[in-house]
Structure formats: structure tokens, C-alpha cells
């Protein structure tokens, strides 16, 4: 291989690696400055989930007939 062509190939490969690293740094910086979920919001969502899980059945919901399960 021609030494000049080899040198060009090596330099273009190094330039591509540098560009890829710069793009990764830029993407990482963009993710780091994004909005972070607050502790208060996370706690509120957790409390809502717990309340939903233990909430009694609404009075407006039809209750299943207890006698229907036993048969006649």
C-alpha cells in the first residue's frame, strides 16, 4: 500500500473516532442537563399507587351476588 494512502486512511479513521467521541460527549451532556424527577413527585406517585391499591370498592359499583357462586 502506498505510504501516502495509508497515512490518509489512518488520519481519516482517527478523525472519525474523534467525531464519534465528540457526539457521545454532546449526547451525554444533553442527558445530564435534562429535567430530573423530584423526590416529592416520586413520593406522590407512590402514595397514589398505594391508595389506589387499598381503596375500598366504590358504593356505585355493582357488588357480585354472594349466593350466585354457590349454585342453587
PQR file of N, CA, C, O and H, with PARSE charges and radii, in Angstrom:
ATOM      1  N   UNK A   1       0.855  -1.171   0.000 -0.4000 1.5000
ATOM      2  CA  UNK A   1       0.000   0.000   0.000 -0.0000 2.0000
ATOM      3  C   UNK A   1       0.899   1.231   0.000  0.5500 1.7000
ATOM      4  O   UNK A   1       1.947   1.263   0.644 -0.5500 1.4000
ATOM      5  N   UNK A   2       0.468   2.210  -0.720 -0.4000 1.5000
ATOM      6  CA  UNK A   2       1.206   3.463  -0.822 -0.0000 2.0000
ATOM      7  C   UNK A   2       1.263   4.129   0.550  0.5500 1.7000
ATOM      8  O   UNK A   2       0.225   4.233   1.205 -0.5500 1.4000
ATOM      9  H   UNK A   2      -0.384   2.183  -1.243  0.4000 1.0000
ATOM     10  N   UNK A   3       2.431   4.586   1.016 -0.4000 1.5000
ATOM     11  CA  UNK A   3       2.528   5.213   2.342 -0.0000 2.0000
ATOM     12  C   UNK A   3       1.638   6.452   2.477  0.5500 1.7000
ATOM     13  O   UNK A   3       1.091   6.712   3.549 -0.5500 1.4000
ATOM     14  H   UNK A   3       3.274   4.502   0.484  0.4000 1.0000
ATOM     15  N   UNK A   4       1.497   7.197   1.415 -0.4000 1.5000
ATOM     16  CA  UNK A   4       0.645   8.394   1.471 -0.0000 2.0000
ATOM     17  C   UNK A   4      -0.819   7.997   1.639  0.5500 1.7000
ATOM     18  O   UNK A   4      -1.538   8.613   2.425 -0.5500 1.4000
ATOM     19  H   UNK A   4       1.941   6.986   0.544  0.4000 1.0000
ATOM     20  N   UNK A   5      -1.266   6.979   0.912 -0.4000 1.5000
ATOM     21  CA  UNK A   5      -2.649   6.498   1.024 -0.0000 2.0000
ATOM     22  C   UNK A   5      -2.892   5.923   2.415  0.5500 1.7000
ATOM     23  O   UNK A   5      -3.959   6.117   2.996 -0.5500 1.4000
ATOM     24  H   UNK A   5      -0.682   6.478   0.274  0.4000 1.0000
ATOM     25  N   UNK A   6      -1.890   5.211   2.949 -0.4000 1.5000
ATOM     26  CA  UNK A   6      -2.014   4.653   4.286 -0.0000 2.0000
ATOM     27  C   UNK A   6      -2.131   5.757   5.328  0.5500 1.7000
ATOM     28  O   UNK A   6      -2.924   5.649   6.264 -0.5500 1.4000
ATOM     29  H   UNK A   6      -1.022   5.053   2.476  0.4000 1.0000
ATOM     30  N   UNK A   7      -1.351   6.809   5.171 -0.4000 1.5000
ATOM     31  CA  UNK A   7      -1.394   7.938   6.092 -0.0000 2.0000
ATOM     32  C   UNK A   7      -2.758   8.625   6.040  0.5500 1.7000
ATOM     33  O   UNK A   7      -3.305   8.997   7.077 -0.5500 1.4000
ATOM     34  H   UNK A   7      -0.708   6.897   4.411  0.4000 1.0000
ATOM     35  N   UNK A   8      -3.300   8.791   4.851 -0.4000 1.5000
ATOM     36  CA  UNK A   8      -4.620   9.419   4.699 -0.0000 2.0000
ATOM     37  C   UNK A   8      -5.698   8.551   5.347  0.5500 1.7000
ATOM     38  O   UNK A   8      -6.604   9.054   6.013 -0.5500 1.4000
ATOM     39  H   UNK A   8      -2.856   8.488   4.008  0.4000 1.0000
ATOM     40  N   UNK A   9      -5.583   7.239   5.140 -0.4000 1.5000
ATOM     41  CA  UNK A   9      -6.544   6.318   5.725 -0.0000 2.0000
ATOM     42  C   UNK A   9      -6.509   6.374   7.248  0.5500 1.7000
ATOM     43  O   UNK A   9      -7.555   6.394   7.897 -0.5500 1.4000
ATOM     44  H   UNK A   9      -4.847   6.831   4.600  0.4000 1.0000
ATOM     45  N   UNK A  10      -5.320   6.399   7.810 -0.4000 1.5000
ATOM     46  CA  UNK A  10      -5.168   6.460   9.273 -0.0000 2.0000
ATOM     47  C   UNK A  10      -5.724   7.770   9.808  0.5500 1.7000
ATOM     48  O   UNK A  10      -6.436   7.771  10.811 -0.5500 1.4000
ATOM     49  H   UNK A  10      -4.471   6.382   7.284  0.4000 1.0000
ATOM     50  N   UNK A  11      -5.414   8.874   9.162 -0.4000 1.5000
ATOM     51  CA  UNK A  11      -5.891  10.181   9.635 -0.0000 2.0000
ATOM     52  C   UNK A  11      -7.418  10.292   9.522  0.5500 1.7000
ATOM     53  O   UNK A  11      -8.065  10.879  10.389 -0.5500 1.4000
ATOM     54  H   UNK A  11      -4.835   8.873   8.346  0.4000 1.0000
ATOM     55  N   UNK A  12      -7.983   9.733   8.463 -0.4000 1.5000
ATOM     56  CA  UNK A  12      -9.443   9.802   8.336 -0.0000 2.0000
ATOM     57  C   UNK A  12     -10.112   8.910   9.390  0.5500 1.7000
ATOM     58  O   UNK A  12     -11.181   9.251   9.898 -0.5500 1.4000
ATOM     59  H   UNK A  12      -7.457   9.256   7.759  0.4000 1.0000
ATOM     60  N   UNK A  13      -9.496   7.786   9.717 -0.4000 1.5000
ATOM     61  CA  UNK A  13     -10.043   6.918  10.760 -0.0000 2.0000
ATOM     62  C   UNK A  13      -9.973   7.607  12.126  0.5500 1.7000
ATOM     63  O   UNK A  13     -10.928   7.551  12.900 -0.5500 1.4000
ATOM     64  H   UNK A  13      -8.628   7.510   9.304  0.4000 1.0000
ATOM     65  N   UNK A  14      -8.858   8.247  12.416 -0.4000 1.5000
ATOM     66  CA  UNK A  14      -8.705   8.978  13.677 -0.0000 2.0000
ATOM     67  C   UNK A  14      -9.723  10.113  13.756  0.5500 1.7000
ATOM     68  O   UNK A  14     -10.308  10.345  14.813 -0.5500 1.4000
ATOM     69  H   UNK A  14      -8.082   8.293  11.786  0.4000 1.0000
ATOM     70  N   UNK A  15      -9.938  10.821  12.650 -0.4000 1.5000
ATOM     71  CA  UNK A  15     -10.914  11.916  12.634 -0.0000 2.0000
ATOM     72  C   UNK A  15     -12.326  11.385  12.882  0.5500 1.7000
ATOM     73  O   UNK A  15     -13.114  12.031  13.573 -0.5500 1.4000
ATOM     74  H   UNK A  15      -9.462  10.633  11.791  0.4000 1.0000
ATOM     75  N   UNK A  16     -12.655  10.212  12.325 -0.4000 1.5000
ATOM     76  CA  UNK A  16     -13.976   9.629  12.538 -0.0000 2.0000
ATOM     77  C   UNK A  16     -14.162   9.235  14.001  0.5500 1.7000
ATOM     78  O   UNK A  16     -15.238   9.433  14.566 -0.5500 1.4000
ATOM     79  H   UNK A  16     -12.015   9.687  11.765  0.4000 1.0000
ATOM     80  N   UNK A  17     -13.109   8.675  14.620 -0.4000 1.5000
ATOM     81  CA  UNK A  17     -13.187   8.316  16.040 -0.0000 2.0000
ATOM     82  C   UNK A  17     -13.347   9.554  16.915  0.5500 1.7000
ATOM     83  O   UNK A  17     -14.106   9.537  17.883 -0.5500 1.4000
ATOM     84  H   UNK A  17     -12.235   8.514  14.161  0.4000 1.0000
ATOM     85  N   UNK A  18     -12.647  10.611  16.583 -0.4000 1.5000
ATOM     86  CA  UNK A  18     -12.775  11.860  17.350 -0.0000 2.0000
ATOM     87  C   UNK A  18     -14.172  12.448  17.209  0.5500 1.7000
ATOM     88  O   UNK A  18     -14.729  12.952  18.185 -0.5500 1.4000
ATOM     89  H   UNK A  18     -12.030  10.625  15.796  0.4000 1.0000
ATOM     90  N   UNK A  19     -14.742  12.393  16.024 -0.4000 1.5000
ATOM     91  CA  UNK A  19     -16.094  12.908  15.812 -0.0000 2.0000
ATOM     92  C   UNK A  19     -17.114  12.077  16.584  0.5500 1.7000
ATOM     93  O   UNK A  19     -18.059  12.622  17.156 -0.5500 1.4000
ATOM     94  H   UNK A  19     -14.290  11.984  15.231  0.4000 1.0000
ATOM     95  N   UNK A  20     -16.923  10.765  16.600 -0.4000 1.5000
ATOM     96  CA  UNK A  20     -17.834   9.901  17.342 -0.0000 2.0000
ATOM     97  C   UNK A  20     -17.756  10.183  18.845  0.5500 1.7000
ATOM     98  O   UNK A  20     -18.780  10.203  19.528 -0.5500 1.4000
ATOM     99  H   UNK A  20     -16.156  10.323  16.135  0.4000 1.0000
ATOM    100  N   UNK A  21     -16.544  10.400  19.355 -0.4000 1.5000
ATOM    101  CA  UNK A  21     -16.377  10.717  20.768 -0.0000 2.0000
ATOM    102  C   UNK A  21     -17.017  12.060  21.111  0.5500 1.7000
ATOM    103  O   UNK A  21     -17.635  12.204  22.165 -0.5500 1.4000
ATOM    104  H   UNK A  21     -15.713  10.383  18.800  0.4000 1.0000
ATOM    105  N   UNK A  22     -16.871  13.035  20.231 -0.4000 1.5000
ATOM    106  CA  UNK A  22     -17.477  14.349  20.472 -0.0000 2.0000
ATOM    107  C   UNK A  22     -18.996  14.253  20.484  0.5500 1.7000
ATOM    108  O   UNK A  22     -19.653  14.897  21.302 -0.5500 1.4000
ATOM    109  H   UNK A  22     -16.368  12.918  19.374  0.4000 1.0000
ATOM    110  N   UNK A  23     -19.560  13.450  19.580 -0.4000 1.5000
ATOM    111  CA  UNK A  23     -21.013  13.275  19.548 -0.0000 2.0000
ATOM    112  C   UNK A  23     -21.500  12.592  20.818  0.5500 1.7000
ATOM    113  O   UNK A  23     -22.552  12.946  21.351 -0.5500 1.4000
ATOM    114  H   UNK A  23     -19.027  12.927  18.915  0.4000 1.0000
ATOM    115  N   UNK A  24     -20.743  11.619  21.301 -0.4000 1.5000
ATOM    116  CA  UNK A  24     -21.121  10.935  22.542 -0.0000 2.0000
ATOM    117  C   UNK A  24     -21.056  11.885  23.735  0.5500 1.7000
ATOM    118  O   UNK A  24     -21.931  11.849  24.599 -0.5500 1.4000
ATOM    119  H   UNK A  24     -19.888  11.332  20.868  0.4000 1.0000
ATOM    120  N   UNK A  25     -20.043  12.723  23.792 -0.4000 1.5000
ATOM    121  CA  UNK A  25     -19.953  13.710  24.882 -0.0000 2.0000
ATOM    122  C   UNK A  25     -21.116  14.688  24.833  0.5500 1.7000
ATOM    123  O   UNK A  25     -21.673  15.047  25.870 -0.5500 1.4000
ATOM    124  H   UNK A  25     -19.331  12.753  23.089  0.4000 1.0000
ATOM    125  N   UNK A  26     -21.480  15.114  23.645 -0.4000 1.5000
ATOM    126  CA  UNK A  26     -22.600  16.041  23.484 -0.0000 2.0000
ATOM    127  C   UNK A  26     -23.909  15.388  23.919  0.5500 1.7000
ATOM    128  O   UNK A  26     -24.716  16.016  24.605 -0.5500 1.4000
ATOM    129  H   UNK A  26     -21.027  14.823  22.803  0.4000 1.0000
ATOM    130  N   UNK A  27     -24.125  14.137  23.527 -0.4000 1.5000
ATOM    131  CA  UNK A  27     -25.345  13.431  23.925 -0.0000 2.0000
ATOM    132  C   UNK A  27     -25.377  13.214  25.432  0.5500 1.7000
ATOM    133  O   UNK A  27     -26.433  13.349  26.051 -0.5500 1.4000
ATOM    134  H   UNK A  27     -23.469  13.627  22.970  0.4000 1.0000
ATOM    135  N   UNK A  28     -24.248  12.885  26.026 -0.4000 1.5000
ATOM    136  CA  UNK A  28     -24.192  12.675  27.472 -0.0000 2.0000
ATOM    137  C   UNK A  28     -24.467  13.979  28.221  0.5500 1.7000
ATOM    138  O   UNK A  28     -25.152  13.975  29.244 -0.5500 1.4000
ATOM    139  H   UNK A  28     -23.391  12.775  25.523  0.4000 1.0000
ATOM    140  N   UNK A  29     -23.938  15.085  27.719 -0.4000 1.5000
ATOM    141  CA  UNK A  29     -24.191  16.382  28.355 -0.0000 2.0000
ATOM    142  C   UNK A  29     -25.658  16.766  28.242  0.5500 1.7000
ATOM    143  O   UNK A  29     -26.217  17.352  29.170 -0.5500 1.4000
ATOM    144  H   UNK A  29     -23.381  15.088  26.888  0.4000 1.0000
ATOM    145  N   UNK A  30     -26.284  16.446  27.122 -0.4000 1.5000
ATOM    146  CA  UNK A  30     -27.708  16.770  26.940 -0.0000 2.0000
ATOM    147  C   UNK A  30     -28.567  15.953  27.905  0.5500 1.7000
ATOM    148  O   UNK A  30     -29.549  16.465  28.442 -0.5500 1.4000
ATOM    149  H   UNK A  30     -25.830  15.971  26.368  0.4000 1.0000
ATOM    150  N   UNK A  31     -28.207  14.693  28.127 -0.4000 1.5000
ATOM    151  CA  UNK A  31     -28.971  13.872  29.072 -0.0000 2.0000
ATOM    152  C   UNK A  31     -28.773  14.345  30.502  0.5500 1.7000
ATOM    153  O   UNK A  31     -29.698  14.264  31.310 -0.5500 1.4000
ATOM    154  H   UNK A  31     -27.409  14.278  27.690  0.4000 1.0000
ATOM    155  N   UNK A  32     -27.590  14.833  30.829 -0.4000 1.5000
ATOM    156  CA  UNK A  32     -27.288  15.259  32.193 -0.0000 2.0000
ATOM    157  C   UNK A  32     -28.032  16.532  32.567  0.5500 1.7000
ATOM    158  O   UNK A  32     -28.330  16.742  33.743 -0.5500 1.4000
ATOM    159  H   UNK A  32     -26.838  14.898  30.172  0.4000 1.0000
ATOM    160  N   UNK A  33     -28.337  17.383  31.600 -0.4000 1.5000
ATOM    161  CA  UNK A  33     -28.995  18.648  31.904 -0.0000 2.0000
ATOM    162  C   UNK A  33     -30.510  18.546  31.793  0.5500 1.7000
ATOM    163  O   UNK A  33     -31.208  19.537  32.003 -0.5500 1.4000
ATOM    164  H   UNK A  33     -28.094  17.213  30.645  0.4000 1.0000
ATOM    165  N   UNK A  34     -31.031  17.367  31.466 -0.4000 1.5000
ATOM    166  CA  UNK A  34     -32.476  17.186  31.338 -0.0000 2.0000
ATOM    167  C   UNK A  34     -33.151  17.284  32.695  0.5500 1.7000
ATOM    168  O   UNK A  34     -32.486  17.226  33.729 -0.5500 1.4000
ATOM    169  H   UNK A  34     -30.464  16.561  31.295  0.4000 1.0000
ATOM    170  N   UNK A  35     -34.465  17.431  32.695 -0.4000 1.5000
ATOM    171  CA  UNK A  35     -35.183  17.531  33.968 -0.0000 2.0000
ATOM    172  C   UNK A  35     -35.112  16.225  34.734  0.5500 1.7000
ATOM    173  O   UNK A  35     -35.356  15.154  34.179 -0.5500 1.4000
ATOM    174  H   UNK A  35     -35.005  17.478  31.855  0.4000 1.0000
ATOM    175  N   UNK A  36     -34.783  16.318  35.995 -0.4000 1.5000
ATOM    176  CA  UNK A  36     -34.719  15.143  36.857 -0.0000 2.0000
ATOM    177  C   UNK A  36     -36.013  15.063  37.653  0.5500 1.7000
ATOM    178  O   UNK A  36     -36.530  16.084  38.106 -0.5500 1.4000
ATOM    179  H   UNK A  36     -34.585  17.189  36.446  0.4000 1.0000
ATOM    180  N   UNK A  37     -36.536  13.857  37.826 -0.4000 1.5000
ATOM    181  CA  UNK A  37     -37.769  13.735  38.621 -0.0000 2.0000
ATOM    182  C   UNK A  37     -37.478  14.090  40.079  0.5500 1.7000
ATOM    183  O   UNK A  37     -36.474  13.664  40.650 -0.5500 1.4000
ATOM    184  H   UNK A  37     -36.117  13.028  37.459  0.4000 1.0000
ATOM    185  N   UNK A  38     -38.354  14.857  40.652 -0.4000 1.5000
ATOM    186  CA  UNK A  38     -38.135  15.289  42.030 -0.0000 2.0000
ATOM    187  C   UNK A  38     -38.569  14.199  43.001  0.5500 1.7000
ATOM    188  O   UNK A  38     -39.397  13.349  42.672 -0.5500 1.4000
ATOM    189  H   UNK A  38     -39.169  15.203  40.189  0.4000 1.0000
ATOM    190  N   UNK A  39     -38.011  14.237  44.172 -0.4000 1.5000
ATOM    191  CA  UNK A  39     -38.357  13.281  45.217 -0.0000 2.0000
ATOM    192  C   UNK A  39     -39.821  13.448  45.612  0.5500 1.7000
ATOM    193  O   UNK A  39     -40.515  12.468  45.882 -0.5500 1.4000
ATOM    194  H   UNK A  39     -37.339  14.928  44.438  0.4000 1.0000
ATOM    195  N   UNK A  40     -40.277  14.680  45.644 -0.4000 1.5000
ATOM    196  CA  UNK A  40     -41.667  14.952  46.023 -0.0000 2.0000
ATOM    197  C   UNK A  40     -42.645  14.330  45.025  0.5500 1.7000
ATOM    198  O   UNK A  40     -43.659  13.756  45.421 -0.5500 1.4000
ATOM    199  H   UNK A  40     -39.713  15.476  45.425  0.4000 1.0000
ATOM    200  N   UNK A  41     -42.338  14.447  43.726 -0.4000 1.5000
ATOM    201  CA  UNK A  41     -43.206  13.871  42.703 -0.0000 2.0000
ATOM    202  C   UNK A  41     -43.207  12.352  42.781  0.5500 1.7000
ATOM    203  O   UNK A  41     -44.255  11.721  42.645 -0.5500 1.4000
ATOM    204  H   UNK A  41     -41.514  14.914  43.404  0.4000 1.0000
ATOM    205  N   UNK A  42     -42.035  11.763  43.000 -0.4000 1.5000
ATOM    206  CA  UNK A  42     -41.947  10.302  43.107 -0.0000 2.0000
ATOM    207  C   UNK A  42     -42.711   9.801  44.333  0.5500 1.7000
ATOM    208  O   UNK A  42     -43.393   8.779  44.263 -0.5500 1.4000
ATOM    209  H   UNK A  42     -41.183  12.275  43.110  0.4000 1.0000
ATOM    210  N   UNK A  43     -42.600  10.506  45.436 -0.4000 1.5000
ATOM    211  CA  UNK A  43     -43.322  10.132  46.645 -0.0000 2.0000
ATOM    212  C   UNK A  43     -44.831  10.256  46.436  0.5500 1.7000
ATOM    213  O   UNK A  43     -45.595   9.400  46.882 -0.5500 1.4000
ATOM    214  H   UNK A  43     -42.046  11.337  45.492  0.4000 1.0000
ATOM    215  N   UNK A  44     -45.251  11.308  45.767 -0.4000 1.5000
ATOM    216  CA  UNK A  44     -46.675  11.497  45.479 -0.0000 2.0000
ATOM    217  C   UNK A  44     -47.231  10.382  44.610  0.5500 1.7000
ATOM    218  O   UNK A  44     -48.325   9.881  44.869 -0.5500 1.4000
ATOM    219  H   UNK A  44     -44.631  12.003  45.405  0.4000 1.0000
ATOM    220  N   UNK A  45     -46.484   9.986  43.575 -0.4000 1.5000
ATOM    221  CA  UNK A  45     -46.937   8.886  42.724 -0.0000 2.0000
ATOM    222  C   UNK A  45     -47.017   7.585  43.515  0.5500 1.7000
ATOM    223  O   UNK A  45     -47.936   6.789  43.324 -0.5500 1.4000
ATOM    224  H   UNK A  45     -45.596  10.393  43.364  0.4000 1.0000
ATOM    225  N   UNK A  46     -46.057   7.377  44.398 -0.4000 1.5000
ATOM    226  CA  UNK A  46     -46.080   6.166  45.226 -0.0000 2.0000
ATOM    227  C   UNK A  46     -47.278   6.137  46.148  0.5500 1.7000
ATOM    228  O   UNK A  46     -47.926   5.100  46.293 -0.5500 1.4000
ATOM    229  H   UNK A  46     -45.311   8.023  44.554  0.4000 1.0000
ATOM    230  N   UNK A  47     -47.580   7.261  46.773 -0.4000 1.5000
ATOM    231  CA  UNK A  47     -48.737   7.327  47.672 -0.0000 2.0000
ATOM    232  C   UNK A  47     -50.053   7.125  46.927  0.5500 1.7000
ATOM    233  O   UNK A  47     -50.973   6.488  47.439 -0.5500 1.4000
ATOM    234  H   UNK A  47     -47.054   8.103  46.655  0.4000 1.0000
ATOM    235  N   UNK A  48     -50.135   7.663  45.734 -0.4000 1.5000
ATOM    236  CA  UNK A  48     -51.339   7.474  44.920 -0.0000 2.0000
ATOM    237  C   UNK A  48     -51.499   6.004  44.564  0.5500 1.7000
ATOM    238  O   UNK A  48     -52.611   5.477  44.601 -0.5500 1.4000
ATOM    239  H   UNK A  48     -49.387   8.181  45.318  0.4000 1.0000
ATOM    240  N   UNK A  49     -50.403   5.336  44.221 -0.4000 1.5000
ATOM    241  CA  UNK A  49     -50.474   3.916  43.882 -0.0000 2.0000
ATOM    242  C   UNK A  49     -50.901   3.082  45.087  0.5500 1.7000
ATOM    243  O   UNK A  49     -51.702   2.158  44.951 -0.5500 1.4000
ATOM    244  H   UNK A  49     -49.500   5.763  44.192  0.4000 1.0000
ATOM    245  N   UNK A  50     -50.375   3.402  46.251 -0.4000 1.5000
ATOM    246  CA  UNK A  50     -50.754   2.675  47.467 -0.0000 2.0000
ATOM    247  C   UNK A  50     -52.230   2.917  47.790  0.5500 1.7000
ATOM    248  O   UNK A  50     -52.959   1.981  48.117 -0.5500 1.4000
ATOM    249  H   UNK A  50     -49.724   4.153  46.362  0.4000 1.0000
ATOM    250  N   UNK A  51     -52.660   4.159  47.697 -0.4000 1.5000
ATOM    251  CA  UNK A  51     -54.059   4.482  47.977 -0.0000 2.0000
ATOM    252  C   UNK A  51     -55.005   3.801  47.010  0.5500 1.7000
ATOM    253  O   UNK A  51     -56.082   3.352  47.403 -0.5500 1.4000
ATOM    254  H   UNK A  51     -52.068   4.919  47.431  0.4000 1.0000
ATOM    255  N   UNK A  52     -54.612   3.721  45.751 -0.4000 1.5000
ATOM    256  CA  UNK A  52     -55.447   3.046  44.760 -0.0000 2.0000
ATOM    257  C   UNK A  52     -55.542   1.559  45.060  0.5500 1.7000
ATOM    258  O   UNK A  52     -56.595   0.949  44.876 -0.5500 1.4000
ATOM    259  H   UNK A  52     -53.738   4.086  45.432  0.4000 1.0000
ATOM    260  N   UNK A  53     -54.448   0.980  45.521 -0.4000 1.5000
ATOM    261  CA  UNK A  53     -54.435  -0.461  45.794 -0.0000 2.0000
ATOM    262  C   UNK A  53     -55.290  -0.825  47.004  0.5500 1.7000
ATOM    263  O   UNK A  53     -55.911  -1.888  47.022 -0.5500 1.4000
ATOM    264  H   UNK A  53     -53.592   1.476  45.671  0.4000 1.0000
ATOM    265  N   UNK A  54     -55.329   0.041  48.011 -0.4000 1.5000
ATOM    266  CA  UNK A  54     -56.063  -0.318  49.229 -0.0000 2.0000
ATOM    267  C   UNK A  54     -57.423   0.355  49.331  0.5500 1.7000
ATOM    268  O   UNK A  54     -58.139   0.149  50.312 -0.5500 1.4000
ATOM    269  H   UNK A  54     -54.824   0.904  47.996  0.4000 1.0000
ATOM    270  N   UNK A  55     -57.791   1.151  48.340 -0.4000 1.5000
ATOM    271  CA  UNK A  55     -59.075   1.856  48.386 -0.0000 2.0000
ATOM    272  C   UNK A  55     -60.226   0.856  48.330  0.5500 1.7000
ATOM    273  O   UNK A  55     -60.163  -0.134  47.601 -0.5500 1.4000
ATOM    274  H   UNK A  55     -57.209   1.318  47.544  0.4000 1.0000
ATOM    275  N   UNK A  56     -61.274   1.122  49.102 -0.4000 1.5000
ATOM    276  CA  UNK A  56     -62.431   0.225  49.060 -0.0000 2.0000
ATOM    277  C   UNK A  56     -63.165   0.368  47.730  0.5500 1.7000
ATOM    278  O   UNK A  56     -63.006   1.359  47.018 -0.5500 1.4000
ATOM    279  H   UNK A  56     -61.325   1.927  49.694  0.4000 1.0000
ATOM    280  N   UNK A  57     -63.965  -0.634  47.413 -0.4000 1.5000
ATOM    281  CA  UNK A  57     -64.762  -0.594  46.193 -0.0000 2.0000
ATOM    282  C   UNK A  57     -65.795   0.516  46.335  0.5500 1.7000
ATOM    283  O   UNK A  57     -66.389   0.702  47.397 -0.5500 1.4000
ATOM    284  H   UNK A  57     -64.094  -1.440  47.991  0.4000 1.0000
ATOM    285  N   UNK A  58     -65.993   1.236  45.264 -0.4000 1.5000
ATOM    286  CA  UNK A  58     -66.940   2.346  45.268 -0.0000 2.0000
ATOM    287  C   UNK A  58     -68.350   1.835  45.543  0.5500 1.7000
ATOM    288  O   UNK A  58     -68.695   0.717  45.163 -0.5500 1.4000
ATOM    289  H   UNK A  58     -65.511   1.085  44.402  0.4000 1.0000
ATOM    290  N   UNK A  59     -69.161   2.654  46.202 -0.4000 1.5000
ATOM    291  CA  UNK A  59     -70.548   2.302  46.509 -0.0000 2.0000
ATOM    292  C   UNK A  59     -71.350   2.179  45.220  0.5500 1.7000
ATOM    293  O   UNK A  59     -72.310   1.410  45.167 -0.5500 1.4000
ATOM    294  H   UNK A  59     -68.881   3.562  46.511  0.4000 1.0000
ATOM    295  N   UNK A  60     -70.983   2.909  44.196 -0.4000 1.5000
ATOM    296  CA  UNK A  60     -71.707   2.886  42.931 -0.0000 2.0000
ATOM    297  C   UNK A  60     -71.428   1.616  42.125  0.5500 1.7000
ATOM    298  O   UNK A  60     -72.210   1.281  41.235 -0.5500 1.4000
ATOM    299  H   UNK A  60     -70.203   3.534  44.238  0.4000 1.0000
ATOM    300  N   UNK A  61     -70.329   0.897  42.412 -0.4000 1.5000
ATOM    301  CA  UNK A  61     -70.008  -0.321  41.677 -0.0000 2.0000
ATOM    302  C   UNK A  61     -70.959  -1.441  42.077  0.5500 1.7000
ATOM    303  O   UNK A  61     -71.254  -1.608  43.261 -0.5500 1.4000
ATOM    304  H   UNK A  61     -69.694   1.169  43.134  0.4000 1.0000
ATOM    305  N   UNK A  62     -71.436  -2.201  41.115 -0.4000 1.5000
ATOM    306  CA  UNK A  62     -72.318  -3.328  41.467 -0.0000 2.0000
ATOM    307  C   UNK A  62     -71.525  -4.414  42.182  0.5500 1.7000
ATOM    308  O   UNK A  62     -70.428  -4.777  41.760 -0.5500 1.4000
ATOM    309  H   UNK A  62     -71.196  -2.066  40.154  0.4000 1.0000
ATOM    310  N   UNK A  63     -72.083  -4.919  43.250 -0.4000 1.5000
ATOM    311  CA  UNK A  63     -71.425  -5.972  44.020 -0.0000 2.0000
ATOM    312  C   UNK A  63     -71.827  -7.330  43.447  0.5500 1.7000
ATOM    313  O   UNK A  63     -72.976  -7.521  43.049 -0.5500 1.4000
ATOM    314  H   UNK A  63     -72.974  -4.625  43.594  0.4000 1.0000
ATOM    315  N   UNK A  64     -70.894  -8.262  43.404 -0.4000 1.5000
ATOM    316  CA  UNK A  64     -71.280  -9.597  42.916 -0.0000 2.0000
ATOM    317  C   UNK A  64     -72.231 -10.260  43.918  0.5500 1.7000
ATOM    318  O   UNK A  64     -72.119 -10.062  45.127 -0.5500 1.4000
ATOM    319  H   UNK A  64     -69.961  -8.107  43.726  0.4000 1.0000
ATOM    320  N   UNK A  65     -73.148 -11.034  43.398 -0.4000 1.5000
ATOM    321  CA  UNK A  65     -74.124 -11.742  44.252 -0.0000 2.0000
ATOM    322  C   UNK A  65     -73.425 -12.889  44.960  0.5500 1.7000
ATOM    323  O   UNK A  65     -72.898 -13.789  44.306 -0.5500 1.4000
ATOM    324  H   UNK A  65     -73.239 -11.196  42.415  0.4000 1.0000
ATOM    325  N   UNK A  66     -73.414 -12.872  46.273 -0.4000 1.5000
ATOM    326  CA  UNK A  66     -72.720 -13.902  47.050 -0.0000 2.0000
ATOM    327  C   UNK A  66     -73.349 -15.267  46.848  0.5500 1.7000
ATOM    328  O   UNK A  66     -72.630 -16.266  46.845 -0.5500 1.4000
ATOM    329  H   UNK A  66     -73.843 -12.141  46.804  0.4000 1.0000
ATOM    330  N   UNK A  67     -74.661 -15.350  46.679 -0.4000 1.5000
ATOM    331  CA  UNK A  67     -75.343 -16.637  46.515 -0.0000 2.0000
ATOM    332  C   UNK A  67     -75.133 -17.238  45.144  0.5500 1.7000
ATOM    333  O   UNK A  67     -75.286 -18.450  44.992 -0.5500 1.4000
ATOM    334  H   UNK A  67     -75.244 -14.538  46.681  0.4000 1.0000
ATOM    335  N   UNK A  68     -74.792 -16.451  44.136 -0.4000 1.5000
ATOM    336  CA  UNK A  68     -74.652 -16.959  42.781 -0.0000 2.0000
ATOM    337  C   UNK A  68     -73.455 -17.876  42.644  0.5500 1.7000
ATOM    338  O   UNK A  68     -73.455 -18.751  41.778 -0.5500 1.4000
ATOM    339  H   UNK A  68     -74.668 -15.467  44.259  0.4000 1.0000
ATOM    340  N   UNK A  69     -72.458 -17.709  43.453 -0.4000 1.5000
ATOM    341  CA  UNK A  69     -71.258 -18.527  43.351 -0.0000 2.0000
ATOM    342  C   UNK A  69     -71.492 -19.932  43.877  0.5500 1.7000
ATOM    343  O   UNK A  69     -70.817 -20.863  43.438 -0.5500 1.4000
ATOM    344  H   UNK A  69     -72.459 -16.999  44.156  0.4000 1.0000
ATOM    345  N   UNK A  70     -72.432 -20.117  44.808 -0.4000 1.5000
ATOM    346  CA  UNK A  70     -72.655 -21.431  45.430 -0.0000 2.0000
ATOM    347  C   UNK A  70     -73.598 -22.314  44.622  0.5500 1.7000
ATOM    348  O   UNK A  70     -73.659 -23.521  44.855 -0.5500 1.4000
ATOM    349  H   UNK A  70     -72.981 -19.361  45.164  0.4000 1.0000
ATOM    350  N   UNK A  71     -74.299 -21.760  43.720 -0.4000 1.5000
ATOM    351  CA  UNK A  71     -75.256 -22.525  42.940 -0.0000 2.0000
ATOM    352  C   UNK A  71     -76.558 -22.718  43.715  0.5500 1.7000
ATOM    353  O   UNK A  71     -76.609 -22.468  44.920 -0.5500 1.4000
ATOM    354  H   UNK A  71     -74.249 -20.779  43.531  0.4000 1.0000
ATOM    355  N   UNK A  72     -77.587 -23.153  43.041 -0.4000 1.5000
ATOM    356  CA  UNK A  72     -78.887 -23.278  43.697 -0.0000 2.0000
ATOM    357  C   UNK A  72     -79.205 -24.661  44.133  0.5500 1.7000
ATOM    358  O   UNK A  72     -80.271 -24.900  44.700 -0.5500 1.4000
ATOM    359  H   UNK A  72     -77.546 -23.357  42.063  0.4000 1.0000
TER
END
